[in-house]
C-alpha cells in the first residue's frame, strides 16, 4: 500500500514535469519528435503522419516509466489506407494498476492532397480514473498537417485539444493544449534528422527536441535524440523482418531515470 502511494506521488510529479505521454517507440527514440514524420506512429503524435501510408499496419507498445515503479503505458495502433484516405485508431492507458488510470481512445482520419500536403484529424475520448475518487470523462480533438517541401524535406504542425476540453474541477489531471511544429530532413538515404518545438499552453517554457535515425542496412535502424526543456536523452533501435517491425526506445530523464519502451507492429 505504501509503495503504491509513493508510486502515485511520483506519477503526479511526472505529469507536472512532462505534461505528456511519450509517442510510440520510433518517434520516442528520436527525441520524442514526430511532427514531420510519417507512419502509423503518427497516431501518437501528428495524425497527419498517417496520410502518406500505402499499406495497413497494426501495432502494440508497452512502456515502463522510471523502471522501479508501477507506472506504465500500454497502447494499440491501427491504420488502414483506403481510396478515401487513411483511417486510424489509437488506444492507450497510462497509470498505475488499480490506483490511477488515464485512458485515451481515438478515431483518426488523414488525407493526402496532391503529392505534398497531408491533413489529419483525430477525435479523442478521455477517461480519468483514480481509486477512491471514481471516474471523469471528456472529449477532445487534434488536428495536424504536413507539407513535403522537397522529396527529402518535410515540415509539420499540429494542435492538440484546440477546443480547450477539460475534466471537471474534481479531477487533478488536465488535458493539455499543445501547439507543435517540426521538420524532418533526409540528409542521406541512410540518415534522417528531425527537430520539433512544442508549447503546452499552461507552461511557461517552450520545449525543443531534436533526433536522428541512421540505417546502416535496410532492416536495422539506430536512433537518438535530446529534449531541452526538462533535459532528457533518448535512444533506441529498430528491426524489420519481412512484415514484422520491432522498435525499442529508452528515455533517460536526469532526475526520474530510465523509461524503456517496446513496440511490435505488423504490416498487411
VENHUGI-V20306 format. One record per residue. N is the residue number from 1. RES is the residue in one small letter. SS is DSSP state (helix for helix, strand for strand, loop for the rest). PHI is phi in whole degrees, 0 to 359 (* if undefined). Layout:
n	res	ss	phi
N	RES	SS	PHI
N	RES	SS	PHI
This chain:
n	res	ss	phi
1	x	loop	*
2	x	helix	295
3	x	helix	297
4	x	helix	297
5	x	helix	298
6	x	helix	296
7	x	helix	298
8	x	helix	294
9	x	helix	299
10	x	helix	296
11	x	helix	300
12	x	helix	293
13	x	helix	296
14	x	helix	297
15	x	helix	299
16	x	helix	293
17	x	helix	286
18	x	helix	258
19	x	loop	53
20	x	loop	199
21	x	loop	260
22	x	loop	295
23	x	loop	290
24	x	loop	298
25	x	helix	308
26	x	helix	300
27	x	helix	294
28	x	helix	300
29	x	helix	295
30	x	loop	266
31	x	loop	80
32	x	loop	75
33	x	loop	279
34	x	loop	178
35	x	loop	296
36	x	loop	236
37	x	loop	252
38	x	loop	248
39	x	loop	130
40	x	helix	298
41	x	helix	295
42	x	helix	302
43	x	helix	296
44	x	helix	257
45	x	loop	217
46	x	loop	265
47	x	helix	297
48	x	helix	298
49	x	helix	294
50	x	helix	274
51	x	loop	295
52	x	loop	265
53	x	loop	291
54	x	loop	245
55	x	loop	228
56	x	loop	290
57	x	strand	210
58	x	strand	234
59	x	strand	209
60	x	strand	224
61	x	strand	223
62	x	strand	216
63	x	strand	229
64	x	strand	262
65	x	loop	269
66	x	loop	63
67	x	loop	54
68	x	loop	278
69	x	loop	231
70	x	loop	260
71	x	strand	276
72	x	strand	219
73	x	strand	233
74	x	strand	236
75	x	strand	209
76	x	strand	236
77	x	strand	232
78	x	strand	208
79	x	strand	225
80	x	strand	228
81	x	strand	288
82	x	strand	223
83	x	loop	294
84	x	loop	271
85	x	strand	139
86	x	strand	251
87	x	strand	257
88	x	strand	214
89	x	strand	212
90	x	strand	221
91	x	strand	236
92	x	strand	222
93	x	strand	225
94	x	strand	235
95	x	strand	152
96	x	strand	243
97	x	loop	305
98	x	loop	65
99	x	loop	231
100	x	strand	212
101	x	strand	213
102	x	strand	243
103	x	strand	262
104	x	strand	226
105	x	strand	228
106	x	strand	221
107	x	strand	243
108	x	strand	232
109	x	strand	214
110	x	strand	221
111	x	strand	221
112	x	strand	264
113	x	strand	252
114	x	loop	76
115	x	loop	280
116	x	loop	243
117	x	strand	254
118	x	strand	234
119	x	strand	231
120	x	strand	224
121	x	strand	222
122	x	strand	233
123	x	strand	253
124	x	strand	245
125	x	strand	248
126	x	strand	244
127	x	strand	226
128	x	strand	252
129	x	strand	229
130	x	strand	233
131	x	loop	304
132	x	loop	80
133	x	loop	239
134	x	strand	81
135	x	strand	245
136	x	strand	221
137	x	strand	230
138	x	strand	200
139	x	strand	232
140	x	strand	214
141	x	strand	221
142	x	strand	235
143	x	strand	229
144	x	strand	205
145	x	strand	214
146	x	strand	223
147	x	strand	229
148	x	strand	270
149	x	strand	294
150	x	strand	224
151	x	loop	304
152	x	loop	252
153	x	strand	223
154	x	strand	233
155	x	strand	242
156	x	strand	215
157	x	strand	210
158	x	strand	209
159	x	strand	229
160	x	strand	262
161	x	loop	59
162	x	loop	295
163	x	loop	273
164	x	loop	56
165	x	loop	297
166	x	loop	206
167	x	loop	285
168	x	loop	285
169	x	loop	290
170	x	loop	280
171	x	loop	267
172	x	loop	286
173	x	loop	285
174	x	loop	234
175	x	loop	257
176	x	loop	291
177	x	loop	265
178	x	strand	237
179	x	strand	245
180	x	strand	226
181	x	strand	227
182	x	strand	195
183	x	strand	214
184	x	strand	228
185	x	strand	222
186	x	strand	271
187	x	strand	293
188	x	strand	207
189	x	loop	308
190	x	loop	258
191	x	strand	227
192	x	strand	241
193	x	strand	246
194	x	strand	230
195	x	strand	209
196	x	strand	230
197	x	strand	230
198	x	strand	224
199	x	strand	236
200	x	strand	269
201	x	loop	297
202	x	loop	272
203	x	loop	251
204	x	loop	283
205	x	loop	270
206	x	strand	261
207	x	strand	270
208	x	strand	236
209	x	strand	224
210	x	strand	221
211	x	strand	207
212	x	strand	212
213	x	strand	224
214	x	strand	242
215	x	strand	244
216	x	strand	293
217	x	strand	221
218	x	loop	297
219	x	loop	257
220	x	strand	223
221	x	strand	227
222	x	strand	245
223	x	strand	225
224	x	strand	200
225	x	strand	185
226	x	strand	220
227	x	strand	246
228	x	loop	265
229	x	loop	269
230	x	loop	60
231	x	loop	313
232	x	strand	220
233	x	strand	245
234	x	strand	226
235	x	strand	204
236	x	strand	171
237	x	strand	206
238	x	strand	219
239	x	strand	230
240	x	strand	237
241	x	strand	228
242	x	loop	55
243	x	loop	259
244	x	strand	262
245	x	strand	234
246	x	strand	237
247	x	strand	238
248	x	strand	236
249	x	strand	215
250	x	strand	221
251	x	strand	259
252	x	strand	246
253	x	strand	265
254	x	loop	293
255	x	loop	249
256	x	loop	262
257	x	strand	100
258	x	strand	267
259	x	strand	226
260	x	strand	281
261	x	strand	221
262	x	strand	229
263	x	strand	230
264	x	strand	242
265	x	strand	223
266	x	strand	223
267	x	strand	263
268	x	loop	211
